[in-house]
């Protein structure tokens, strides 16, 4: 078999007639920026996440950046986040003029609340927990720390739309949250896109201004803002896909359950907890023989990926932060042993069986 790590074309084909009809309707309307479809999507995604407000923005990175700006994060401030995320989680802090304070993670790949507690100083203003791989971070402990030290929580929910923690969806667990609509995400559009969710009306109004140049209307500018809007056509594509999201996520959970049952005897599989509902943006196994396994799977036609091979604290861009190799042992161990397997709704049962069998063949 030939099993790609992702196959976005399959999903497009299943929705093609609906997507093309939407493109034609919006194309003929002549309204391509800030159209009605954006407002409709914002209402629907807010309802889905269980919050009062949502704002479509240009991408997931700007969803975090605008959230921090609206919270007043700036020079002299510190923001704590995990070292094993995509680089955007850290650069948005730097772009605000603040200092990213990186910490280690726990066995579930998510930020370790004990490490967060140890990193809090009188300069700390916010925590950005990353719901990595589609698994919610330990929000009960993080919210307790935030309340104790009067800190903001900005969820990095880029990989986790639809996931639940104690029955509540991510995006409703902090002061605000940033989602990515990148094509590779569980709810992906056909280009870049992002969403911010919040229950805070003051924060909502600030971000609403910031994403659109600071304009109150076409001619009146109230604050210095940015150009970070979600296009009308991408908003409509997201609306269409949102109707299918729960079914897609359920399929990914079924694939993850199958992988875990077949592979737990030879590799470390993702832990499951009763209070979490993971959406498995990635299914990540761990093994000391990771590099050899990659070569074997390639020979069998199975593509894999590593998310992420270089932790943020070891990136050249982060050198001025002063971290060294050995600073965060768990994240560094994960980077050397973790491997993401193919997981997307369009995979067939025979394909996931082939992936699992190929891995078992390697170890046996």
C-alpha positions in Angstrom: 0.0 0.0 0.0 0.9 3.7 -0.4 -0.4 5.6 2.6 0.4 9.3 2.7 0.7 11.1 6.1 -2.1 13.4 4.9 -4.5 13.3 1.9 -6.4 16.6 1.8 -7.7 15.9 -1.7 -9.9 13.1 -0.5 -11.8 15.4 1.9 -12.2 18.0 -0.9 -13.6 15.4 -3.2 -16.2 14.4 -0.7 -17.4 18.0 -0.3 -16.6 19.3 -3.8 -20.1 20.1 -5.1 -21.0 22.0 -1.9 -17.7 23.9 -1.9 -17.9 24.8 -5.5 -21.5 26.0 -5.1 -20.4 28.2 -2.2 -17.5 29.6 -4.2 -19.8 30.4 -7.1 -22.4 32.1 -4.8 -19.8 34.3 -3.1 -18.0 35.0 -6.3 -21.2 36.3 -7.9 -22.0 38.4 -4.8 -18.9 40.6 -5.1 -18.5 40.6 -1.3 -15.2 39.0 -0.5 -14.1 40.7 2.7 -16.2 40.9 5.9 -19.3 39.3 4.3 -22.4 37.9 5.9 -20.9 34.4 5.8 -18.2 35.5 8.2 -20.7 36.7 10.8 -22.6 33.5 10.4 -19.5 31.4 10.9 -18.5 33.4 13.9 -21.9 32.8 15.5 -21.8 29.1 14.7 -18.3 28.5 16.0 -19.0 30.4 19.2 -22.0 28.2 19.8 -20.0 25.1 19.0 -17.3 26.0 21.5 -19.8 27.1 24.1 -18.8 30.8 24.3 -20.5 34.1 23.7 -18.2 35.5 21.0 -15.9 34.4 18.2 -13.9 36.4 15.6 -12.5 35.1 12.4 -8.9 36.2 11.7 -6.2 35.6 9.1 -4.5 32.6 10.8 -3.9 30.8 14.0 -0.8 32.7 14.8 -2.6 36.0 14.6 -5.4 34.6 16.7 -2.8 34.3 19.6 -1.0 37.5 18.7 -4.2 39.7 18.7 -5.4 38.0 21.9 -2.1 39.0 23.7 -2.3 42.5 22.3 -5.9 43.0 23.4 -4.9 41.8 26.9 -2.2 44.5 27.0 0.8 42.2 27.0 3.9 44.1 26.1 7.5 45.1 26.9 8.6 44.0 30.4 6.0 41.2 30.6 6.6 37.5 30.7 4.3 34.8 29.2 4.7 31.2 30.1 4.3 28.5 27.5 5.5 25.0 26.5 8.7 24.4 24.7 7.4 21.5 22.5 5.0 23.5 20.4 5.1 25.0 16.9 7.3 28.1 16.9 4.3 30.4 16.4 3.3 29.9 20.1 6.5 31.7 21.1 7.0 34.2 18.3 3.6 35.8 19.0 4.9 36.6 22.5 8.1 38.2 21.2 6.0 40.1 18.6 4.2 41.8 21.5 7.5 42.9 23.0 7.2 40.4 25.9 9.5 37.6 26.9 8.5 33.9 26.3 9.2 31.8 29.4 9.4 28.2 28.3 8.7 25.2 30.5 8.8 21.5 30.2 5.9 19.1 29.5 4.4 16.1 31.1 3.9 12.5 29.8 0.9 13.6 27.7 3.0 16.2 25.7 1.1 19.1 27.4 2.5 21.8 29.6 3.3 20.6 33.1 1.5 22.7 35.7 4.2 22.1 38.3 6.8 23.6 35.9 4.5 26.5 35.2 4.2 27.2 39.0 8.0 27.2 39.3 8.4 29.7 36.5 5.9 32.3 37.7 7.6 35.7 38.6 6.3 39.2 39.4 6.6 39.9 35.7 4.4 37.0 34.6 1.2 38.2 32.9 -0.2 35.2 31.1 0.0 31.5 30.4 -0.4 29.9 27.0 -1.3 26.2 27.4 -1.0 24.3 24.1 -3.6 21.6 23.6 -1.0 19.6 21.7 -2.1 16.7 19.3 -5.7 17.6 20.0 -5.5 16.7 23.8 -6.6 19.3 26.3 -4.0 20.6 28.7 -4.5 20.2 32.5 -6.7 23.2 32.7 -8.0 22.7 36.3 -4.5 23.1 37.7 -3.6 25.9 35.3 -6.7 27.9 36.1 -6.0 27.5 39.8 -2.5 29.0 39.2 -3.9 31.8 37.1 -6.4 32.7 39.8 -3.8 32.6 42.5 -1.4 34.8 40.7 -3.9 37.0 38.7 -2.8 35.8 35.3 -4.5 35.6 31.9 -4.9 32.2 30.2 -4.8 32.2 26.4 -5.5 28.7 25.0 -3.4 27.7 22.0 -6.2 25.5 20.6 -4.7 25.3 17.1 -4.7 21.5 17.0 -7.7 20.8 19.2 -11.1 22.1 17.9 -13.8 19.9 19.2 -11.8 18.5 22.1 -13.4 18.5 25.6 -12.1 18.8 29.1 -14.5 17.8 31.9 -17.4 18.1 29.3 -16.4 21.6 28.2 -14.9 22.3 24.7 -11.5 23.8 24.4 -11.9 27.5 23.5 -14.1 28.0 26.5 -11.5 27.1 29.2 -9.5 30.3 29.5 -9.9 34.0 29.0 -9.7 33.5 25.3 -8.4 31.0 22.8 -6.8 30.9 19.4 -7.7 28.3 16.7 -6.0 27.6 13.4 -7.9 26.8 10.2 -4.8 25.8 8.3 -5.6 23.1 5.8 -3.9 20.4 7.9 -6.1 21.1 11.0 -9.2 19.1 11.9 -11.2 22.0 10.7 -9.1 23.3 7.8 -9.9 25.8 5.0 -8.3 26.2 1.6 -5.6 28.6 2.7 -4.8 30.3 6.0 -7.4 31.1 8.6 -8.0 31.4 12.3 -10.5 32.0 15.0 -10.5 33.7 18.5 -13.1 32.7 21.1 -14.0 34.4 24.3 -16.8 35.1 26.8 -15.3 38.5 27.6 -17.2 41.3 25.8 -14.5 43.9 26.4 -11.9 41.6 25.0 -14.1 40.8 22.0 -14.6 44.5 21.2 -10.9 45.2 21.4 -9.9 42.3 19.1 -12.7 43.3 16.7 -11.0 46.6 16.3 -7.5 45.2 16.2 -8.1 42.7 13.4 -9.5 45.4 11.0 -6.9 48.2 11.1 -8.5 49.7 14.3 -11.4 50.9 12.3 -14.8 51.7 13.8 -16.2 52.2 10.3 -14.7 52.7 6.8 -13.3 56.1 7.7 -12.9 56.3 11.5 -9.8 54.7 13.1 -10.0 54.4 16.9 -6.7 52.5 17.7 -3.6 51.4 15.8 -4.6 48.0 14.5 -3.6 45.3 12.1 -4.9 43.7 8.9 -6.0 40.2 10.1 -9.4 39.3 8.7 -10.8 35.9 7.7 -11.9 36.1 4.1 -15.6 35.6 3.3 -15.0 32.6 1.1 -12.8 30.8 3.7 -15.4 31.5 6.4 -18.1 29.8 4.2 -15.8 26.9 3.6 -15.3 26.6 7.4 -19.1 26.7 7.9 -19.5 23.8 5.5 -16.8 21.8 7.2 -18.1 22.6 10.7 -21.2 20.5 10.0 -19.0 17.5 9.5 -16.4 18.1 12.2 -17.9 15.9 15.0 -18.2 13.0 12.6 -14.6 13.5 11.4 -13.3 13.8 15.0 -15.2 10.6 16.0 -13.5 8.7 13.1 -10.1 9.9 14.3 -10.9 8.7 17.8 -11.8 5.3 16.4 -8.6 5.1 14.5 -6.6 6.2 17.6 -8.4 3.5 19.7 -7.4 0.9 17.1 -3.8 2.0 16.9 -3.5 2.0 20.7 -4.9 -1.4 21.1 -2.7 -3.0 18.4 0.5 -1.1 19.2 0.7 -0.7 23.0 2.6 -4.0 23.3 5.6 -2.6 21.2 5.5 1.2 21.6 4.3 3.9 24.1 0.9 5.0 22.9 -0.9 8.2 23.9 -2.5 8.0 27.4 -6.3 8.3 27.7 -8.2 9.9 30.6 -11.9 9.7 31.4 -12.2 13.5 31.8 -10.7 14.2 28.4 -12.0 13.9 24.9 -9.1 14.1 22.5 -9.6 14.8 18.8 -6.3 13.3 17.7 -5.0 16.0 15.4 -1.9 13.8 15.6 -1.5 10.2 16.9 2.0 10.1 18.4 3.8 7.0 19.5 7.2 6.9 21.3 10.0 4.4 20.8 13.8 4.4 21.2 13.9 2.9 17.7 12.1 5.8 16.1 14.6 6.5 13.3 14.9 2.9 12.3 11.1 2.5 12.4 10.7 5.5 10.0 12.9 3.9 7.5 11.0 0.6 7.7 7.7 2.3 7.3 8.9 4.2 4.3 9.9 0.9 2.7 6.3 -0.2 3.3 4.9 2.9 1.7 3.7 4.5 5.0 4.6 8.1 5.5 5.1 9.5 9.0 6.2 12.8 10.6 7.9 14.1 13.7 6.1 16.9 15.6 8.4 18.6 16.5 12.0 17.4 16.1 13.6 20.6 17.6 12.0 22.0 20.8 11.6 25.8 20.8 14.3 26.4 23.4 16.9 24.8 21.1 16.0 26.8 18.0 18.5 29.4 16.9 15.8 32.1 17.2 15.5 31.3 20.9 19.2 31.5 21.7 18.9 34.8 23.5 16.5 33.3 26.0 19.4 31.5 27.6 18.2 27.9 27.5 20.6 25.0 26.9 20.3 21.4 25.9 19.2 19.6 29.0 17.0 22.5 30.2 13.8 20.5 29.6 14.4 16.8 29.8 11.0 15.5 29.0 10.5 17.6 25.9 14.0 16.7 24.7 13.4 13.0 25.2 10.1 13.3 23.4 11.8 15.0 20.4 14.1 12.0 20.1 11.5 9.3 20.4 8.1 10.5 19.1 6.6 9.7 15.8 3.2 10.8 14.3 1.3 8.1 12.4 -1.2 8.8 9.6 -4.6 9.7 11.1 -7.4 11.4 9.2 -11.1 10.5 8.7 -10.6 9.2 5.1 -8.3 6.4 6.1 -9.9 3.0 5.5 -9.9 0.2 8.0 -7.6 -1.8 5.7 -5.2 1.1 5.6 -5.0 1.6 9.4 -4.6 -2.2 9.7 -1.7 -2.1 7.3 0.0 0.7 9.3 -0.3 -1.2 12.5 0.8 -4.5 11.0 3.8 -2.8 9.4 4.9 -1.5 12.8 4.4 -4.9 14.5 6.4 -6.5 11.7 9.3 -4.1 12.5 9.3 -5.0 16.2 8.7 -8.8 15.7 
